[in-house]
Amino acid sequence: MFNLSNVGSILAALLKRGPVFIWIYFQESVLFDILNRTNTHLRLTKTEGGKKYRLSEYEDGVLYVASFTSVVTNTVNIAKDFLGNKFSAAQFIDLGCGKGKALLVYALNFKNAYAYPCIGIDYDIDLCNKAAINLKSVKLSSNLATVICASALDMKQYISSEILIVYTYNSFKGITFHKTLDNLSSYPHILIYVDPYEEAMLSEYGYRILARRKGRYNADTWLVAASSKILEIL
């Protein structure tokens, strides 16, 4: 739940980035938590909870930063328009979901338009627990959204659909991101990649960029790409 006692520390950290960013951050991150009685907006560095997985994955992991609300809705709408009548058959997967912001936005805004439960995957047990509490706060049942504490590299055992919408906010990089693309290559899917640090890898996997935005900040810089397999069936 949003805690007003956090306001002072948040503002102190954000003042360094100027008043414009503070206003955008409030609109895109804090307001969502106020309206939904959730707690997603505060950044968190990696915790010891992720170390039970492969050391390389832990080292490739990036700190948790909440997705901007409009970024999730805008990019998903691009995917929805591209998929057309196949959108309802696509399962949404948030890789490196953290506290579950993108998962929450998707489930709350598109819950009447999809057939498979959307899932968030994160290897950090502390973040998974926070995401589960947030899902409970908005009363989302497990048939609509669920959080799985696991490595993104083990995603295949949790996938229900043949078509995917994959969301990631620069959750990991390096060899872990490369292996993730390897695992995804067998599924027709749309990739939503926020702050696309490893964008150069996409070309070798045959992705076609559908839309992109270079924002003022990392949080509003993104791309939406179609995998070679989804291009074959549409």
Backbone as CSV, one residue per row, in Angstrom:
resi,resn,N_x,N_y,N_z,CA_x,CA_y,CA_z,C_x,C_y,C_z
1,MET,0.841,-1.186,0.000,0.000,0.000,0.000,0.879,1.241,0.000
2,PHE,0.429,2.265,-0.690,1.184,3.514,-0.702,1.270,4.078,0.712
3,ASN,2.461,4.496,1.106,2.705,4.999,2.445,3.174,6.446,2.363
4,LEU,2.405,7.368,2.947,2.748,8.781,2.869,4.078,9.094,3.545
5,SER,4.533,8.227,4.445,5.808,8.458,5.110,6.979,8.339,4.145
6,ASN,6.713,7.746,2.974,7.772,7.609,1.979,7.968,8.873,1.145
7,VAL,7.030,9.814,1.208,7.043,10.943,0.296,8.327,11.758,0.418
8,GLY,8.758,12.024,1.653,9.948,12.837,1.850,11.184,12.238,1.211
9,SER,11.402,10.943,1.428,12.588,10.289,0.864,12.512,10.206,-0.651
10,ILE,11.300,10.022,-1.171,11.132,9.970,-2.621,11.490,11.313,-3.242
11,LEU,10.948,12.375,-2.674,11.193,13.702,-3.234,12.665,14.079,-3.139
12,ALA,13.308,13.706,-2.045,14.725,14.027,-1.894,15.552,13.392,-3.005
13,ALA,15.201,12.152,-3.356,15.941,11.448,-4.402,15.626,12.013,-5.784
14,LEU,14.376,12.432,-5.988,13.947,12.875,-7.305,14.286,14.329,-7.609
15,LEU,14.504,15.120,-6.573,14.806,16.532,-6.801,16.045,16.719,-7.665
16,LYS,16.963,15.766,-7.587,18.181,15.848,-8.391,17.869,15.799,-9.883
17,ARG,16.714,15.230,-10.248,16.367,15.085,-11.652,15.447,16.193,-12.142
18,GLY,15.056,17.088,-11.247,14.289,18.246,-11.666,12.791,18.095,-11.479
19,PRO,12.062,19.198,-11.461,10.623,19.200,-11.202,9.802,18.496,-12.271
20,VAL,10.264,18.528,-13.518,9.504,17.864,-14.588,9.449,16.361,-14.336
21,PHE,10.601,15.787,-13.989,10.619,14.345,-13.728,9.792,13.986,-12.504
22,ILE,9.840,14.845,-11.482,9.044,14.587,-10.279,7.561,14.490,-10.640
23,TRP,7.082,15.405,-11.480,5.673,15.398,-11.881,5.353,14.149,-12.706
24,ILE,6.226,13.808,-13.630,6.013,12.615,-14.450,6.034,11.359,-13.582
25,TYR,6.984,11.312,-12.662,7.087,10.156,-11.767,5.829,9.996,-10.921
26,PHE,5.307,11.115,-10.449,4.074,11.053,-9.667,2.927,10.503,-10.506
27,GLN,2.766,11.054,-11.713,1.672,10.620,-12.584,1.797,9.162,-12.984
28,GLU,3.013,8.733,-13.277,3.228,7.412,-13.866,3.465,6.304,-12.846
29,SER,3.901,6.651,-11.655,4.261,5.620,-10.685,3.527,5.748,-9.355
30,VAL,3.609,6.920,-8.741,3.024,7.086,-7.415,1.496,7.070,-7.466
31,LEU,0.915,7.765,-8.434,-0.541,7.849,-8.518,-1.190,6.477,-8.648
32,PHE,-0.566,5.594,-9.405,-1.097,4.238,-9.553,-1.225,3.561,-8.190
33,ASP,-0.209,3.709,-7.349,-0.244,3.080,-6.032,-1.278,3.712,-5.118
34,ILE,-1.441,5.026,-5.220,-2.457,5.698,-4.409,-3.850,5.196,-4.784
35,LEU,-4.127,5.118,-6.076,-5.460,4.736,-6.548,-5.770,3.265,-6.287
36,ASN,-4.735,2.432,-6.334,-4.966,0.987,-6.220,-4.544,0.384,-4.885
37,ARG,-4.033,1.234,-3.979,-3.595,0.770,-2.656,-2.538,-0.325,-2.792
38,THR,-1.610,-0.096,-3.708,-0.512,-1.034,-3.935,0.812,-0.364,-3.568
39,ASN,1.897,-1.108,-3.693,3.226,-0.578,-3.398,4.191,-1.070,-4.469
40,THR,4.291,-0.314,-5.541,5.166,-0.714,-6.649,6.224,0.330,-6.978
41,HIS,6.076,1.575,-6.519,6.833,2.682,-7.097,8.283,2.785,-6.641
42,LEU,8.615,2.335,-5.437,9.973,2.512,-4.932,10.949,1.541,-5.589
43,ARG,12.108,2.057,-5.988,13.155,1.226,-6.569,13.740,0.293,-5.509
44,LEU,14.219,-0.864,-5.970,14.908,-1.792,-5.083,16.095,-2.395,-5.813
45,THR,17.232,-2.447,-5.151,18.383,-3.141,-5.723,18.195,-4.643,-5.541
46,LYS,19.033,-5.422,-6.213,18.960,-6.868,-6.070,19.197,-7.268,-4.613
47,THR,18.473,-8.270,-4.168,18.646,-8.742,-2.795,19.241,-10.143,-2.804
48,GLU,19.534,-10.627,-1.615,20.097,-11.972,-1.496,19.104,-13.031,-1.969
49,GLY,17.841,-12.631,-2.083,16.814,-13.591,-2.499,17.009,-14.139,-3.893
50,GLY,17.832,-13.472,-4.711,18.064,-13.956,-6.066,19.265,-14.850,-6.212
51,LYS,20.042,-15.007,-5.155,21.313,-15.726,-5.272,21.167,-17.243,-5.326
52,LYS,19.958,-17.753,-5.085,19.810,-19.204,-5.145,19.825,-19.709,-6.579
53,TYR,19.710,-18.773,-7.540,19.777,-19.152,-8.942,21.206,-19.065,-9.442
54,ARG,21.398,-19.381,-10.700,22.737,-19.377,-11.273,23.413,-18.042,-11.045
55,LEU,24.691,-18.085,-10.664,25.420,-16.871,-10.348,25.415,-15.901,-11.519
56,SER,25.517,-16.438,-12.743,25.540,-15.552,-13.910,24.225,-14.790,-14.043
57,GLU,23.120,-15.415,-13.711,21.825,-14.739,-13.782,21.736,-13.632,-12.740
58,TYR,22.239,-13.908,-11.558,22.226,-12.893,-10.508,23.077,-11.696,-10.921
59,GLU,24.215,-11.963,-11.507,25.100,-10.880,-11.926,24.531,-10.102,-13.110
60,ASP,23.754,-10.781,-13.976,23.141,-10.102,-15.123,21.899,-9.318,-14.742
61,GLY,21.372,-9.558,-13.556,20.149,-8.882,-13.129,20.359,-7.407,-12.872
62,VAL,19.282,-6.641,-13.048,19.307,-5.192,-12.868,18.323,-4.827,-11.761
63,LEU,18.535,-3.689,-11.102,17.654,-3.280,-10.014,16.208,-3.149,-10.492
64,TYR,15.277,-3.297,-9.532,13.863,-3.152,-9.862,13.495,-1.683,-9.960
65,VAL,12.866,-1.310,-11.071,12.290,0.019,-11.267,10.882,-0.184,-11.816
66,ALA,9.909,0.486,-11.234,8.520,0.311,-11.671,8.309,0.866,-13.075
67,SER,7.584,0.136,-13.881,7.221,0.607,-15.218,6.272,1.794,-15.117
68,PHE,6.381,2.713,-16.059,5.404,3.791,-16.164,4.074,3.190,-16.619
69,THR,2.999,3.634,-16.006,1.668,3.112,-16.330,1.353,3.278,-17.814
70,SER,1.604,4.457,-18.365,1.261,4.699,-19.765,2.110,3.879,-20.718
71,VAL,3.333,3.568,-20.325,4.198,2.752,-21.182,3.618,1.355,-21.336
72,VAL,3.142,0.779,-20.236,2.535,-0.558,-20.315,1.296,-0.521,-21.205
73,THR,0.387,0.409,-20.947,-0.861,0.434,-21.715,-0.608,0.750,-23.190
74,ASN,0.278,1.690,-23.473,0.532,2.065,-24.866,1.197,0.939,-25.652
75,THR,2.182,0.286,-25.054,2.876,-0.786,-25.774,1.991,-2.015,-25.944
76,VAL,1.200,-2.323,-24.934,0.284,-3.461,-25.063,-0.767,-3.176,-26.128
77,ASN,-1.238,-1.960,-26.218,-2.208,-1.615,-27.257,-1.614,-1.754,-28.653
78,ILE,-0.331,-1.460,-28.798,0.338,-1.688,-30.090,0.352,-3.180,-30.405
79,ALA,0.689,-3.986,-29.410,0.671,-5.437,-29.599,-0.733,-5.937,-29.919
80,LYS,-1.720,-5.389,-29.228,-3.117,-5.795,-29.443,-3.560,-5.485,-30.865
81,ASP,-3.239,-4.299,-31.347,-3.618,-3.912,-32.705,-2.941,-4.813,-33.737
82,PHE,-1.685,-5.155,-33.489,-0.950,-5.992,-34.437,-1.492,-7.422,-34.448
83,LEU,-1.810,-7.956,-33.277,-2.283,-9.341,-33.187,-3.722,-9.505,-33.646
84,GLY,-4.508,-8.450,-33.580,-5.898,-8.539,-34.014,-6.672,-9.570,-33.208
85,ASN,-7.365,-10.480,-33.903,-8.196,-11.451,-33.195,-7.386,-12.519,-32.466
86,LYS,-6.070,-12.519,-32.621,-5.222,-13.468,-31.891,-4.784,-12.925,-30.528
87,PHE,-5.139,-11.679,-30.237,-4.728,-11.087,-28.962,-5.276,-11.884,-27.782
88,SER,-6.517,-12.305,-27.863,-7.128,-13.027,-26.744,-6.448,-14.370,-26.486
89,ALA,-5.775,-14.904,-27.499,-5.096,-16.196,-27.350,-3.652,-16.039,-26.891
90,ALA,-3.201,-14.817,-26.732,-1.811,-14.569,-26.343,-1.703,-14.443,-24.825
91,GLN,-0.732,-15.118,-24.265,-0.498,-15.023,-22.824,0.555,-13.952,-22.539
92,PHE,0.266,-13.080,-21.584,1.179,-12.012,-21.196,2.142,-12.531,-20.144
93,ILE,3.442,-12.330,-20.385,4.463,-12.754,-19.444,5.394,-11.581,-19.170
94,ASP,5.531,-11.231,-17.911,6.442,-10.166,-17.500,7.687,-10.830,-16.921
95,LEU,8.786,-10.746,-17.653,10.039,-11.368,-17.217,10.828,-10.376,-16.372
96,GLY,11.108,-10.773,-15.132,11.713,-9.857,-14.183,10.677,-8.896,-13.665
97,CYS,9.566,-9.435,-13.185,8.385,-8.613,-12.885,8.549,-7.725,-11.660
98,GLY,9.539,-8.006,-10.800,9.720,-7.192,-9.610,8.486,-7.172,-8.740
99,LYS,8.013,-5.995,-8.387,6.826,-5.860,-7.541,5.523,-5.998,-8.325
100,GLY,5.630,-6.239,-9.629,4.446,-6.574,-10.410,3.718,-5.431,-11.062
101,LYS,4.361,-4.280,-11.256,3.652,-3.117,-11.812,3.075,-3.399,-13.196
102,ALA,3.900,-3.893,-14.124,3.398,-4.151,-15.478,2.314,-5.228,-15.461
103,LEU,2.505,-6.228,-14.621,1.520,-7.300,-14.487,0.183,-6.745,-14.007
104,LEU,0.230,-5.862,-13.030,-0.989,-5.254,-12.499,-1.692,-4.401,-13.551
105,VAL,-0.933,-3.576,-14.247,-1.535,-2.699,-15.254,-2.193,-3.532,-16.350
106,TYR,-1.504,-4.564,-16.803,-2.061,-5.425,-17.848,-3.344,-6.100,-17.365
107,ALA,-3.270,-6.721,-16.206,-4.427,-7.475,-15.707,-5.627,-6.576,-15.461
108,LEU,-5.401,-5.391,-14.927,-6.510,-4.489,-14.621,-7.127,-3.880,-15.871
109,ASN,-6.319,-3.646,-16.883,-6.810,-2.962,-18.082,-7.289,-3.896,-19.188
110,PHE,-6.814,-5.129,-19.192,-7.136,-6.025,-20.305,-7.755,-7.342,-19.840
111,LYS,-8.238,-7.402,-18.603,-8.689,-8.680,-18.047,-9.883,-9.272,-18.776
112,ASN,-10.625,-8.477,-19.514,-11.764,-9.004,-20.273,-11.394,-9.392,-21.699
113,ALA,-10.091,-9.292,-22.012,-9.681,-9.505,-23.403,-8.707,-10.661,-23.586
114,TYR,-8.378,-11.386,-22.529,-7.432,-12.491,-22.694,-7.948,-13.778,-22.052
115,ALA,-7.510,-14.895,-22.618,-8.015,-16.192,-22.191,-7.102,-16.900,-21.190
116,TYR,-5.833,-16.555,-21.172,-4.865,-17.229,-20.308,-4.413,-16.291,-19.195
117,PRO,-4.165,-16.827,-18.015,-3.702,-15.952,-16.931,-2.371,-15.310,-17.285
118,CYS,-2.238,-14.019,-16.995,-0.945,-13.374,-17.213,-0.048,-13.707,-16.028
119,ILE,1.239,-13.828,-16.297,2.155,-14.256,-15.255,3.351,-13.321,-15.170
120,GLY,3.836,-13.159,-13.957,5.071,-12.437,-13.715,6.087,-13.408,-13.165
121,ILE,7.292,-13.359,-13.673,8.362,-14.251,-13.227,9.516,-13.413,-12.705
122,ASP,9.982,-13.750,-11.511,11.148,-13.071,-10.941,11.891,-14.060,-10.054
123,TYR,13.221,-13.966,-10.062,13.998,-14.917,-9.255,14.195,-14.460,-7.812
124,ASP,13.779,-13.251,-7.487,13.992,-12.697,-6.154,12.751,-12.934,-5.293
125,ILE,12.898,-13.773,-4.275,11.746,-14.152,-3.454,11.138,-12.944,-2.747
126,ASP,11.970,-11.981,-2.364,11.448,-10.788,-1.692,10.538,-9.985,-2.627
127,LEU,10.966,-9.819,-3.865,10.142,-9.092,-4.833,8.881,-9.875,-5.177
128,CYS,9.006,-11.183,-5.304,7.825,-12.012,-5.597,6.768,-11.872,-4.510
129,ASN,7.204,-11.873,-3.267,6.257,-11.723,-2.159,5.560,-10.371,-2.206
130,LYS,6.303,-9.319,-2.541,5.704,-7.986,-2.656,4.714,-7.933,-3.816
131,ALA,5.068,-8.585,-4.922,4.157,-8.612,-6.077,2.875,-9.370,-5.736
132,ALA,3.006,-10.472,-5.013,1.825,-11.251,-4.630,0.896,-10.431,-3.739
133,ILE,1.466,-9.660,-2.831,0.659,-8.786,-1.967,-0.064,-7.738,-2.802
134,ASN,0.626,-7.197,-3.799,-0.002,-6.196,-4.667,-1.163,-6.787,-5.466
135,LEU,-1.000,-7.991,-5.964,-2.088,-8.651,-6.686,-3.292,-8.864,-5.768
136,LYS,-2.991,-9.245,-4.531,-4.069,-9.450,-3.568,-4.778,-8.131,-3.249
137,SER,-4.020,-7.040,-3.221,-4.597,-5.729,-2.890,-5.648,-5.291,-3.903
138,VAL,-5.455,-5.670,-5.164,-6.425,-5.290,-6.199,-7.399,-6.427,-6.504
139,LYS,-7.323,-7.489,-5.673,-8.276,-8.597,-5.745,-8.256,-9.307,-7.100
140,LEU,-7.050,-9.530,-7.609,-6.908,-10.296,-8.847,-6.751,-11.778,-8.512
141,SER,-7.652,-12.587,-9.017,-7.584,-14.026,-8.758,-6.493,-14.667,-9.608
142,SER,-6.094,-15.880,-9.252,-4.988,-16.561,-9.931,-5.313,-16.914,-11.383
143,ASN,-6.586,-16.980,-11.729,-6.925,-17.257,-13.121,-6.782,-16.016,-13.996
144,LEU,-6.549,-14.856,-13.349,-6.304,-13.624,-14.089,-4.824,-13.251,-14.082
145,ALA,-4.160,-13.411,-12.946,-2.750,-13.035,-12.836,-2.101,-13.799,-11.697
146,THR,-0.854,-14.147,-11.895,-0.120,-14.850,-10.847,1.364,-14.524,-10.935
147,VAL,2.051,-14.638,-9.816,3.488,-14.394,-9.744,4.201,-15.704,-9.459
148,ILE,5.275,-15.938,-10.186,6.049,-17.166,-10.041,7.481,-16.802,-9.692
149,CYS,7.967,-17.342,-8.595,9.352,-17.099,-8.198,10.233,-18.146,-8.863
150,ALA,10.883,-17.734,-9.938,11.697,-18.659,-10.720,12.610,-17.848,-11.630
151,SER,13.503,-18.555,-12.274,14.365,-17.902,-13.253,13.606,-17.703,-14.557
152,ALA,13.885,-16.601,-15.236,13.282,-16.378,-16.552,13.678,-17.478,-17.521
153,LEU,14.820,-18.101,-17.291,15.273,-19.160,-18.185,14.453,-20.440,-18.035
154,ASP,13.648,-20.518,-16.997,12.781,-21.683,-16.783,11.332,-21.398,-17.158
155,MET,11.119,-20.364,-17.949,9.756,-19.908,-18.239,8.885,-20.948,-18.929
156,LYS,9.491,-21.830,-19.722,8.694,-22.728,-20.553,7.727,-23.584,-19.752
157,GLN,8.109,-23.960,-18.552,7.233,-24.833,-17.763,5.996,-24.102,-17.224
158,TYR,5.951,-22.781,-17.358,4.827,-22.007,-16.844,3.954,-21.429,-17.947
159,ILE,4.329,-21.629,-19.183,3.589,-21.065,-20.312,2.397,-21.948,-20.658
160,SER,1.243,-21.324,-20.871,0.017,-22.060,-21.195,-0.385,-21.916,-22.657
161,SER,-0.008,-20.824,-23.287,-0.456,-20.518,-24.639,0.648,-20.738,-25.666
162,GLU,0.242,-20.876,-26.925,1.219,-21.000,-28.002,1.703,-19.634,-28.480
163,ILE,0.958,-18.578,-28.147,1.303,-17.213,-28.546,1.547,-16.388,-27.291
164,LEU,2.565,-15.561,-27.313,2.941,-14.810,-26.126,3.057,-13.309,-26.408
165,ILE,2.815,-12.531,-25.366,3.234,-11.125,-25.319,4.226,-11.059,-24.172
166,VAL,5.473,-10.808,-24.492,6.542,-10.835,-23.498,6.955,-9.406,-23.165
167,TYR,6.912,-9.081,-21.894,7.255,-7.737,-21.428,8.496,-7.820,-20.552
168,THR,9.428,-6.923,-20.767,10.566,-6.827,-19.859,11.085,-5.393,-19.827
169,TYR,11.380,-4.927,-18.630,11.922,-3.587,-18.437,13.399,-3.743,-18.067
170,ASN,14.225,-3.983,-19.084,15.664,-4.153,-18.880,15.949,-4.896,-17.573
171,SER,15.299,-6.032,-17.399,15.399,-6.771,-16.143,16.722,-7.506,-15.997
172,PHE,17.300,-7.869,-17.125,18.591,-8.559,-17.102,19.267,-8.332,-18.439
173,LYS,20.532,-8.623,-18.491,21.315,-8.335,-19.687,22.255,-9.487,-19.975
174,GLY,23.190,-9.273,-20.885,24.253,-10.236,-21.119,23.782,-11.606,-21.555
175,ILE,24.481,-12.621,-21.057,24.208,-13.997,-21.468,22.799,-14.434,-21.059
176,THR,22.295,-13.901,-19.954,20.938,-14.263,-19.524,19.903,-13.782,-20.532
177,PHE,20.069,-12.567,-21.037,19.143,-12.068,-22.049,19.267,-12.880,-23.334
178,HIS,20.485,-13.234,-23.695,20.714,-14.046,-24.898,20.009,-15.395,-24.775
179,LYS,20.163,-16.046,-23.631,19.517,-17.349,-23.416,17.999,-17.214,-23.384
180,THR,17.517,-16.086,-22.875,16.067,-15.844,-22.860,15.526,-15.777,-24.277
181,LEU,16.226,-15.079,-25.159,15.809,-15.014,-26.558,15.861,-16.388,-27.211
182,ASP,16.844,-17.192,-26.839,16.910,-18.575,-27.335,15.643,-19.330,-26.953
183,ASN,15.244,-19.221,-25.694,14.057,-19.927,-25.212,12.775,-19.416,-25.870
184,LEU,12.734,-18.133,-26.139,11.537,-17.550,-26.746,11.425,-17.851,-28.230
185,SER,12.516,-18.225,-28.853,12.544,-18.367,-30.315,11.576,-19.419,-30.844
186,SER,11.167,-20.350,-29.992,10.239,-21.385,-30.447,8.777,-20.959,-30.346
187,TYR,8.502,-19.769,-29.793,7.130,-19.289,-29.614,6.853,-18.091,-30.519
188,PRO,5.716,-18.082,-31.191,5.274,-16.842,-31.849,4.983,-15.815,-30.755
189,HIS,5.600,-14.652,-30.827,5.395,-13.698,-29.739,5.689,-12.263,-30.159
190,ILE,5.168,-11.357,-29.347,5.490,-9.945,-29.416,6.368,-9.635,-28.219
191,LEU,7.465,-8.939,-28.450,8.365,-8.549,-27.378,8.218,-7.054,-27.104
192,ILE,7.874,-6.725,-25.866,7.848,-5.340,-25.413,9.083,-5.154,-24.537
193,TYR,9.980,-4.309,-24.994,11.282,-4.177,-24.342,11.483,-2.711,-23.950
194,VAL,11.368,-2.444,-22.649,11.522,-1.092,-22.130,12.974,-0.879,-21.712
195,ASP,13.504,0.305,-22.022,14.921,0.597,-21.807,15.756,-0.516,-22.458
196,PRO,15.684,-0.636,-23.773,16.237,-1.811,-24.484,17.762,-1.819,-24.574
197,TYR,18.377,-2.132,-23.473,19.832,-2.112,-23.339,20.521,-3.068,-24.316
198,GLU,19.899,-4.212,-24.554,20.492,-5.234,-25.419,19.778,-5.302,-26.770
199,GLU,19.300,-4.171,-27.264,18.554,-4.146,-28.523,19.338,-4.768,-29.672
200,ALA,20.648,-4.640,-29.678,21.464,-5.152,-30.778,21.303,-6.656,-30.970
201,MET,20.923,-7.369,-29.911,20.753,-8.820,-30.019,19.531,-9.200,-30.848
202,LEU,18.563,-8.311,-30.967,17.295,-8.686,-31.579,17.433,-9.024,-33.057
203,SER,18.307,-8.358,-33.745,18.424,-8.570,-35.188,18.847,-9.997,-35.523
204,GLU,19.691,-10.592,-34.705,20.146,-11.945,-35.010,19.056,-12.993,-34.799
205,TYR,17.975,-12.603,-34.131,16.854,-13.526,-33.923,15.697,-13.242,-34.874
206,GLY,15.863,-12.317,-35.778,14.855,-12.076,-36.806,13.652,-11.269,-36.377
207,TYR,13.789,-10.487,-35.315,12.674,-9.627,-34.891,12.466,-8.496,-35.888
208,ARG,11.205,-8.085,-36.020,10.886,-6.883,-36.784,10.329,-5.837,-35.828
209,ILE,10.942,-4.676,-35.805,10.487,-3.611,-34.915,9.167,-3.049,-35.438
210,LEU,8.139,-3.089,-34.607,6.823,-2.573,-34.974,6.669,-1.114,-34.581
211,ALA,7.243,-0.747,-33.472,7.151,0.626,-32.982,8.267,0.850,-31.983
212,ARG,8.666,2.094,-31.853,9.691,2.414,-30.878,9.529,3.853,-30.425
213,ARG,10.068,4.136,-29.260,10.036,5.500,-28.736,11.328,5.788,-27.998
214,LYS,11.952,6.878,-28.333,13.098,7.370,-27.586,12.590,8.458,-26.671
215,GLY,12.413,8.118,-25.395,11.843,9.064,-24.452,12.885,9.953,-23.802
216,ARG,12.447,10.745,-22.879,13.358,11.610,-22.127,14.137,10.821,-21.087
217,TYR,13.581,9.682,-20.685,14.174,8.887,-19.613,14.238,7.420,-20.042
218,ASN,14.958,6.617,-19.278,14.998,5.179,-19.565,13.605,4.563,-19.480
219,ALA,12.813,5.037,-18.527,11.504,4.440,-18.269,10.501,4.660,-19.388
220,ASP,10.694,5.697,-20.208,9.761,5.901,-21.320,10.439,5.723,-22.685
221,THR,11.532,4.972,-22.680,12.183,4.561,-23.923,11.899,3.079,-24.126
222,TRP,11.323,2.736,-25.274,10.890,1.348,-25.466,10.815,0.990,-26.937
223,LEU,10.673,-0.321,-27.162,10.380,-0.813,-28.504,9.406,-1.972,-28.397
224,VAL,8.645,-2.175,-29.457,7.750,-3.323,-29.585,8.174,-4.058,-30.846
225,ALA,8.482,-5.354,-30.709,9.007,-6.120,-31.834,8.224,-7.416,-32.021
226,ALA,8.100,-7.840,-33.271,7.429,-9.098,-33.609,8.481,-10.150,-33.924
227,SER,8.335,-11.329,-33.337,9.273,-12.416,-33.603,9.029,-12.969,-35.011
228,SER,10.023,-13.677,-35.525,9.891,-14.241,-36.875,8.730,-15.224,-36.936
229,LYS,8.466,-15.959,-35.865,7.378,-16.949,-35.872,6.007,-16.300,-35.868
230,ILE,5.858,-15.171,-35.170,4.552,-14.515,-35.183,4.313,-13.885,-36.556
231,LEU,5.367,-13.459,-37.205,5.223,-12.900,-38.562,4.772,-13.960,-39.550
232,GLU,5.147,-15.212,-39.294,4.780,-16.303,-40.197,3.295,-16.637,-40.136
233,ILE,2.675,-16.435,-38.964,1.279,-16.874,-38.816,0.276,-15.737,-38.966
234,LEU,0.755,-14.509,-39.087,-0.169,-13.379,-39.235,-0.207,-12.915,-40.678
